Amino acid sequence: MAYAGNGHIDLLYTAPGLQRSGVATRLYQQAEKQLRGQALFTEASLVAKPFFLRQGFQVAEVQWVERQGVVLQRFLMRKPVL
């Protein structure tokens, strides 16, 4: 997991064998404690979007980005100050 002091959640990954085991939730909860008092935001993939919705984020904007010639949809998501 990577995040910045300004509330930006840059990335959050778990090994494929650990998906749906609570590892990502525990990692996120620790980051949220560190970022208390910040409005949180992330650019979530289509796969990550449901996870962040469960954590209380809301979609602020749908974005399209190109990576190595492939256009991908992502979601700017925000969570209010805690």
C-alpha positions in Angstrom: 0.0 0.0 0.0 1.2 3.5 -0.8 -0.3 6.8 0.3 0.7 10.4 0.8 0.3 12.8 3.7 -2.2 14.9 1.6 -4.7 12.0 1.8 -3.9 10.4 -1.6 -4.2 6.6 -1.6 -1.9 5.8 -4.5 -2.1 2.1 -4.6 -3.4 -0.9 -2.6 -2.7 -4.4 -3.8 -2.8 -7.9 -2.3 -1.5 -11.2 -3.6 -4.1 -13.0 -5.7 -4.3 -15.8 -3.1 -5.2 -13.3 -0.4 -8.1 -11.6 -2.1 -11.3 -11.4 0.0 -9.4 -12.4 3.1 -9.5 -9.0 4.8 -5.8 -8.1 4.2 -6.6 -5.1 2.0 -9.2 -3.9 4.6 -6.7 -4.1 7.4 -4.0 -2.3 5.3 -6.5 0.4 4.4 -7.6 0.9 8.0 -4.0 1.4 9.1 -3.5 4.1 6.4 -6.8 5.8 7.4 -5.6 6.0 11.0 -2.4 7.7 9.8 -4.3 10.1 7.5 -6.9 11.1 10.1 -8.0 14.7 9.6 -7.4 14.5 5.8 -10.0 14.2 3.0 -9.0 11.0 1.3 -8.9 10.4 -2.4 -7.8 7.8 -4.9 -8.0 6.9 -8.6 -9.6 3.5 -8.5 -9.7 0.9 -11.2 -13.0 -0.8 -12.2 -11.9 -3.7 -10.0 -10.9 -1.6 -7.0 -14.0 0.6 -7.1 -16.3 -1.7 -5.1 -13.6 -2.0 -2.3 -13.4 1.8 -2.0 -17.2 2.2 -2.0 -17.3 -0.2 0.9 -14.8 2.0 2.7 -17.1 5.0 2.4 -15.6 6.6 -0.7 -17.8 8.2 -3.4 -17.1 8.6 -7.1 -16.3 12.2 -7.9 -15.4 11.8 -11.5 -15.0 9.1 -14.2 -11.7 9.3 -16.0 -10.1 7.7 -19.0 -6.4 7.2 -19.1 -4.1 5.7 -21.7 -1.4 3.2 -20.6 0.9 1.7 -23.2 -1.6 2.3 -25.9 -4.6 0.9 -24.0 -7.4 3.2 -22.8 -8.6 2.4 -19.3 -11.5 3.7 -17.2 -10.8 4.8 -13.7 -12.7 6.6 -11.0 -11.6 9.6 -9.0 -13.0 8.8 -5.6 -13.2 10.9 -2.4 -13.9 10.3 1.2 -14.7 13.2 3.5 -12.5 14.3 6.3 -12.6 11.9 9.2 
